[in-house]
């Protein structure tokens, strides 16, 4: 098969970065001679995570428009202009055969330039309610790969392909639970509660876990807690025997396989990975997202018996009873695992690469 020259752009959060990496990985596995270049935003986490995954990346001088009054908003028009000029230079030099965006302001500049140049373009939308960048791009892109039904509310119906969200192949592969617990210095014979608040961490979840450590340990559980880089200095000193705290987890395969129970936010990328993993799950959706879409992600799983759900505003009143149910009700645990795996779409990356090839 003829090599593809792919520019893939998406970033700001793990929810945009990891689907982009999954698509790139699938393409390289399928057509090893293909060339892949990432484009992200300077100063954002993709500038570190993408090179760690083995791909080159170029950074644009771009940032989002703040909803509150901010000096950054004064710079926004200038940053947008400079980013478009940078994107023009990158696209002309790399000469891609197709350009793919997974969300974020950098992808907006790159895909808009690609559209002006008449190149095939595709966006991958992770959420049931798309962000502003993908909504604007959706009018002109050639294909829109989505994870939820009903997306014709936001995008032209004839461009939509229901693919699911791409998951990193290492998560699908799995590892032995015992070796994964060894990886984090945990007791391989003890059950583990794994906590993740998204790639940047979650303040309210961190506060709650710190407050409930003794309560959680009453269930004879050890704790693997990814608190986020923003909060690591605040919580690292409470690490102790049976409580492992990390700012960030690079090897999520090890994290998921070390877990017996998981507490997580409800971002679309996380939902896709957690469904594939199939571990008993408590979701605490972030209320600080567009159109409260994490709550809608979480309620969809809860209604199918695939997860338990607590809204952040109800944590103080509901955590003890719902957590107790999570870790003691073995019948519910089996039900959740079965329901999660029934929801999982592990072939999304392959389906998206098929769609890319069809556009060419």
C-alpha positions in Angstrom: 0.0 0.0 0.0 1.3 3.5 -0.9 2.8 5.4 2.1 0.7 8.2 3.6 2.1 11.5 4.8 -0.1 12.4 7.8 -0.2 15.6 9.8 -2.3 14.9 12.9 -3.1 17.8 15.3 -4.8 17.8 18.6 -3.9 18.7 22.2 -4.4 20.7 25.3 -5.6 17.6 27.2 -5.1 13.9 27.1 -8.6 13.6 25.7 -7.3 15.1 22.4 -3.7 13.8 22.5 -4.2 10.1 23.1 -6.8 9.5 20.2 -4.3 11.3 17.9 -1.5 9.0 19.1 -3.7 5.9 18.6 -4.6 6.9 15.0 -0.9 7.6 14.2 0.1 4.2 15.7 -2.5 2.3 13.7 -1.3 4.0 10.5 2.3 3.1 11.2 1.4 -0.5 12.1 -0.6 -0.8 8.9 1.8 1.1 6.5 5.2 1.3 8.2 6.7 3.5 5.5 4.1 6.3 6.2 5.4 9.5 7.7 3.6 11.2 10.6 4.0 14.8 11.9 2.1 16.1 15.0 1.2 19.7 15.4 0.3 21.1 18.8 0.2 24.2 20.9 3.4 25.5 22.5 3.5 25.0 26.2 0.8 22.4 26.3 1.2 18.8 27.4 1.4 17.4 23.8 4.8 19.0 23.4 6.1 16.5 26.0 3.8 13.5 25.5 4.1 13.1 21.7 7.9 13.0 21.6 7.8 10.4 24.4 5.6 8.3 22.2 8.3 8.5 19.4 6.7 11.1 17.0 8.0 14.5 15.9 5.9 17.5 16.8 5.8 21.2 15.8 4.3 23.8 18.2 2.1 26.7 17.3 1.8 30.0 19.3 -1.9 29.5 20.0 -4.1 29.4 23.1 -7.8 29.4 23.7 -10.1 32.4 24.1 -10.8 32.8 27.9 -14.5 33.0 28.9 -13.5 35.4 31.7 -11.9 38.8 31.3 -8.2 38.1 30.6 -5.1 39.7 29.2 -4.8 36.6 27.1 -7.9 37.6 25.1 -6.2 40.7 23.9 -3.4 38.6 22.4 -5.8 36.0 20.9 -6.2 37.7 17.4 -2.4 38.1 17.1 -1.8 34.5 18.2 -4.4 33.2 15.8 -2.8 35.1 12.9 0.7 33.9 13.8 -0.5 30.3 14.2 -2.1 30.3 10.8 1.1 31.6 9.2 3.1 28.9 11.1 0.6 26.2 10.0 1.0 27.4 6.4 4.8 27.0 6.6 4.5 23.5 8.3 2.0 22.2 5.7 3.9 23.5 2.7 7.2 21.9 4.0 5.8 18.6 5.1 3.5 18.1 2.1 0.9 15.9 3.8 -1.4 13.6 1.8 -4.1 14.0 4.5 -4.6 16.1 7.7 -6.4 14.8 10.7 -7.6 16.8 13.8 -8.7 15.5 17.2 -9.7 18.8 18.8 -8.0 21.8 20.4 -7.1 25.3 19.0 -3.9 24.1 17.2 -5.9 21.6 15.2 -8.2 24.5 14.1 -5.3 26.4 12.5 -3.8 23.4 10.8 -7.0 22.0 9.4 -8.2 25.4 8.2 -4.9 25.8 6.3 -5.2 22.3 4.8 -8.7 23.1 3.7 -7.5 26.3 1.9 -4.9 24.2 0.2 -7.4 21.6 -1.0 -6.0 18.7 1.0 -8.2 15.9 2.3 -9.2 16.5 6.0 -10.8 14.5 8.7 -11.8 15.3 12.3 -12.3 12.9 15.1 -14.8 14.1 17.7 -14.6 12.3 21.1 -17.5 13.8 22.9 -21.3 13.7 22.5 -21.2 17.6 22.5 -18.4 18.8 20.2 -16.1 21.7 21.1 -16.1 24.9 19.1 -13.0 24.1 17.0 -14.5 20.9 15.6 -17.9 22.5 15.1 -16.4 25.2 12.9 -14.2 22.8 11.0 -17.0 20.3 10.5 -18.6 22.4 7.8 -15.7 21.9 5.4 -13.9 18.7 6.3 -14.3 15.6 4.2 -15.1 13.2 7.0 -16.1 13.4 10.6 -15.5 10.3 12.8 -17.6 10.3 16.0 -18.1 8.2 19.1 -21.8 8.9 19.7 -25.1 8.6 17.7 -27.1 11.7 17.1 -24.2 13.9 16.0 -26.1 15.3 13.0 -27.3 18.0 15.4 -23.8 19.5 15.1 -22.4 18.2 11.8 -23.5 17.5 8.2 -25.1 14.1 8.3 -23.5 12.8 5.0 -20.0 13.3 6.5 -20.5 11.5 9.8 -18.9 8.0 10.4 -19.7 6.3 13.7 -16.4 4.8 14.7 -16.0 5.1 18.4 -13.0 6.7 20.1 -9.5 5.4 19.3 -7.8 3.7 22.2 -4.0 3.2 22.7 -3.2 -0.3 21.6 -1.1 -1.0 24.7 -4.4 -0.7 26.8 -6.1 -3.3 24.7 -3.2 -5.7 24.9 -3.2 -5.9 28.8 -0.6 -7.1 31.3 -0.7 -9.5 34.2 -2.2 -7.9 37.3 0.6 -9.1 39.6 3.4 -7.7 37.5 1.5 -4.4 37.1 1.2 -4.1 40.9 4.9 -4.8 41.2 5.5 -2.0 38.7 4.1 0.5 41.2 5.6 -1.2 44.3 2.2 -2.5 45.4 1.3 -5.7 47.2 0.3 -8.2 44.4 -1.9 -10.1 46.8 -4.0 -7.1 47.9 -6.8 -5.4 46.0 -6.1 -2.0 44.6 -8.3 1.1 44.3 -6.9 3.2 41.3 -7.9 6.9 41.1 -7.5 9.1 38.1 -8.8 12.6 37.7 -7.9 13.2 34.0 -4.5 14.1 32.7 -4.3 17.4 34.6 -5.8 16.1 37.9 -9.1 16.9 39.6 -9.1 19.2 42.7 -12.4 18.0 44.2 -11.6 14.3 43.7 -8.1 14.8 45.3 -9.6 16.6 48.3 -12.1 13.8 48.8 -9.5 11.0 48.5 -7.2 12.7 51.0 -10.2 13.1 53.4 -11.3 9.5 53.0 -8.0 7.6 53.1 -8.8 5.9 56.5 -12.3 5.1 55.4 -11.0 3.5 52.1 -8.3 1.5 53.9 -11.0 0.0 56.2 -11.9 -2.2 53.2 -8.4 -3.7 53.2 -7.5 -1.8 50.0 -4.3 -0.3 48.8 -4.4 2.9 46.8 -2.9 3.9 43.5 -3.6 7.6 43.1 -2.8 9.8 40.1 -3.4 13.3 41.5 -2.1 15.4 38.5 0.9 17.6 38.2 -1.0 20.6 39.5 -1.6 18.9 42.8 1.4 16.6 43.3 3.3 19.0 45.7 0.2 19.3 47.8 -0.4 15.6 48.3 3.0 13.8 47.8 3.7 13.9 51.6 0.8 11.7 52.5 2.2 8.8 50.5 2.6 5.9 52.8 2.7 2.1 52.9 -0.2 1.0 50.7 -0.8 4.5 49.3 1.1 5.2 46.0 0.8 8.8 44.7 1.9 9.9 41.2 1.6 13.2 39.4 1.1 11.5 36.1 1.0 7.9 34.8 2.8 7.4 31.5 2.1 3.7 31.3 -1.7 3.5 31.6 -1.6 -0.1 30.7 0.2 -0.8 34.0 -2.2 1.5 35.8 -5.4 -0.2 34.6 -4.0 -3.7 35.1 -2.9 -2.9 38.7 -6.5 -1.8 39.4 -9.3 -3.9 40.9 -11.6 -0.9 41.3 -11.4 2.5 39.5 -12.5 6.0 40.4 -12.4 8.3 37.4 -13.6 11.4 35.7 -15.9 10.8 32.7 -14.1 12.3 29.7 -14.9 10.6 26.4 -11.4 9.2 26.0 -11.4 7.8 29.5 -14.8 6.2 29.0 -13.5 4.4 25.9 -10.5 3.1 27.7 -12.4 2.2 30.9 -15.0 0.3 28.8 -12.2 -1.8 27.2 -10.6 -2.4 30.6 -13.9 -3.6 32.2 -13.0 -3.0 35.9 -15.7 -2.1 38.5 -16.0 1.7 38.1 -17.2 4.8 40.0 -17.5 7.9 37.8 -17.3 11.5 39.2 -17.8 13.7 36.1 -16.3 17.1 36.0 -18.9 19.9 36.1 -16.4 22.4 34.5 -16.8 21.3 30.9 -18.8 22.4 27.8 -22.5 21.6 28.2 -21.8 19.3 31.2 -20.9 16.6 28.6 -19.0 14.5 31.2 -22.2 14.0 33.2 -24.0 12.8 30.0 -21.1 10.4 29.3 -21.4 9.0 32.8 -25.2 8.7 33.0 -25.1 6.8 29.7 -22.9 4.1 31.4 -24.8 4.2 34.7 -28.1 3.5 32.9 -26.6 0.4 31.3 -25.3 -0.9 34.6 -21.7 -0.3 33.6 -20.7 2.2 36.3 -21.8 3.9 39.5 -22.1 7.7 39.4 -21.7 10.5 41.9 -22.1 14.1 40.8 -19.3 16.3 42.3 -21.8 18.4 44.2 -23.1 15.2 46.0 -19.7 13.7 47.0 -19.9 14.6 50.7 -23.4 13.0 51.1 -23.1 10.0 48.8 -19.5 8.8 48.6 -19.4 6.5 51.7 -22.5 4.5 50.7 -21.8 4.3 47.0 -18.1 3.4 47.4 -19.1 0.7 49.9 -21.4 -0.8 47.3 -18.6 -0.6 44.7 -16.1 -2.6 46.7 -18.4 -5.1 48.5 -21.1 -6.1 46.0 -19.5 -8.9 44.0 -22.6 -9.5 41.8 -22.6 -5.8 40.9 -19.0 -5.9 40.1 -19.5 -8.8 37.6 -22.4 -7.0 36.1 -20.4 -3.8 35.6 -17.5 -5.7 34.0 -19.8 -7.4 31.5 -21.7 -4.2 30.6 -18.5 -2.2 30.1 -17.0 -4.8 27.8 -20.2 -4.9 25.8 -19.9 -1.1 25.2 -16.2 -1.2 24.3 -15.2 -0.5 20.7 -11.7 -1.6 20.4 -11.4 -1.3 16.6 -12.0 2.5 16.4 -8.4 3.3 15.3 -8.5 0.7 12.5 -11.9 2.1 11.3 -10.6 5.7 11.2 -7.5 4.7 9.3 -9.8 2.8 6.8 -11.7 6.1 6.4 -8.5 8.1 5.9 -7.5 5.6 3.2 -10.9 5.8 1.5 -10.6 9.6 1.3 -7.3 9.2 -0.7 
